Amino acid sequence: MATNTLIQKLFASDESGVGEDSIKVSNRQELETFFASEAIADGDLVCLDISKTSDGDKMSYVKKLKTDAGLTAVAIGIADQAAIEAGDQIRVVIKGFKANANVATGAAVGERIVGTATAGRGDVLANSSTLPALAYVITEAAANVADVMVIKQF
């Protein structure tokens, strides 16, 4: 189910300002719910599982992004919930802020990321790459973790 990017809260007369309820009240993050084709951890980069035989399943299932396999090369988002197993539903950030994404150590603030040959991990986009950038790094990656801003792909 798609999320809405309009302002999602109007303040009542007894509220004095932004942030009284939650830091996510008007978050412009966009989430989609899919089914997992395999075990996926929070922060893993994911792609549509176009290896499925049914056309409907090709748009309903996701798996870890892995750029050395043709069917998993183009990312659509980043998993946004605790580790799940194959067949479970999973939330995926397809636009906006994502904390603790699986990004190779050393990616600097402002770098664009794409998938790598390591399933679920992102790294800095090389100038020679033909893949679209999935996100911008907004905190330097350490221990293969960084906060990112996801660029909408689909």
N, C-alpha and C positions, 0 to 999 in steps of 0.2 A: 504494500500500500504506500502510495506517495505521501510525502509530508508537504506542508505548506510553507512558503517563504514570505508570506505577508506578516505584518506585525501581529503577534499572537497574544498580546495582552494590552488592555487599556486599564490604566490605574484608577482605582476607586477613590472617592473623596477622602477616605481615611488613610490613604497611602501618600507619603510625602515625596517619593522619588524612585528612581530606577534602582533595581537591585534589592528591594525589600523582600521580595518573595524568593527569588532564585537568580543565579547568574545565567541560567539558561532560558529565562522567560521569553525573550525575543531573539533567541539564537537563530541565525539564518542557515544553520546546518540542515542539510536535506538527507533523509534516510530512506532506504528502500528495504523491504523484507524479501528474502530469497530462501531457498532450500539449499543446504550444504551438500555437495557431492562427496566431500571428504572431511576429516577433522580439520577445523580452522580455529586459530587462536585470535584473541582480541589484538587488533593492530596489523594483522596480516593483509597484504595487498591481494585483492581477488579479481577474478575475471569471470565472464559468463562461461558456463560449461557447454560449449558448442559441440562437444563430442556426443551428447545425448542424441538418441535416434528420433524422438518426438520433437517437432518444431516448437511446441509449447514449452517443453522441458528445457530447451536451449535458452529460453529467456527467463526461466524460473530457478535454475540451479547455478550456483557459483562454486568455484574451487580456487585454490591458491594460484596466484599468478606466477608463471615460470617462463621466462623469455626464450629459453632454448628449446621449447616445445611449441610448434606452430599454433596449436589450438588453444594455447594459454598465454599468448604474447601480449594481448592488449587489455590493460587494466580498466575496470569500471569504478572501483572504489576501495574502501578499507573497512575490514570487519570491525564492528563496534559493540562487541559483547564478549563475555568470558568464553573460554574454549568450549566448542560444541562438537558434536559427532556427525558423521554422515547421516543425512535424512532429516536432521533438525532444521528448524527455521533459524535464520541469522539476519541481524540488522547490519546494513552496510551504509557507511557514509559515502554518498555520491557527490556531495558538494558541501564545502564549509570546513570548519575546524575539526580536527581529530587529534586528540592527545595520545601519546605513546604509540605511534605507528612504528612498524617494523622497518627501520631504515638503517642501512649500513653505517657503522661508526665513521665519523669524520665528515659527513655531509654538513656543509656550512649553511648558516642562515641565508635565505634567498635563493639557494640552489633549487633547481627543478629536479624531480625524481621520476624514475621509471622502474619497471620491474627488472629483476636479475635472473640468473640461472639458479639462484637459491630460492626455492619455492616460498612465496609469501613476502619476500624481502625486497625493498626498494633501494636504489642507489642513485647517485648523481647522473643526470642525463648528459651523455656525451654529445659534443657538437655534431658528430657524424651519425648519430642515431636517427632512424626513421620512425621510431615509435613516438606517440604523443606523450607529453609530460602528464603525469597524474596529479602531482601536487607540488607546492612550494614548501620548503623546510622553513619553519619559524622558530625552532630552537635547535642548536647544534646537536647532531646525533652523537650519543655516547652509549656504549654497551648495546648497540644496534636498536636504539630507541630515540625517536624525535617527535616533537609536535609538528603537525603539518596543516596546510590549508589545501583541501582537495579541490581540484578543478573539475567541474562537471563534464563527464564524458558522454553520457547518454541520458 
